[in-house]
């Protein structure tokens, strides 16, 4: 039996997003100082956007809005993956660091995909909650 979701903080996908933010901040600490307001900042913003959109979407009243925010989180994750690849090409990350970060990102991508499918399924017309007229 799964635990009850009382807030976005209970979502494993949000927790994984927060873990990724921490990892990104650890990685970008080692970037050259000239990248402080450049690529490092952009990578951090992309990472922060992922759990932020999950949280915002979860608190919206309409499922379609939730789906939109999940989509934005997926977009931010793709942006982050691209920026990490750029950082590695510029020599700011080792191949090992890049591989580890991208593996974590792919795991999060799968979780976001599953969340999106679950929310979409709950919005499907044949899975509506019973109304007093249909009981």
Protein Blocks (a to p, Z undefined) as FASTA:
>chain_A
ZZddfbfklpmklmmmmmmmmmmmmmmmmpcfklmmmmmmmmmmmmmmmmmmmmmmmmpm
bfklmmmmmmmmmmmmmmmmmmmmmmmmnopacfklmmmmmmmmmmmmmmmmmmmmmmmm
mmpmklcccdfklZZ
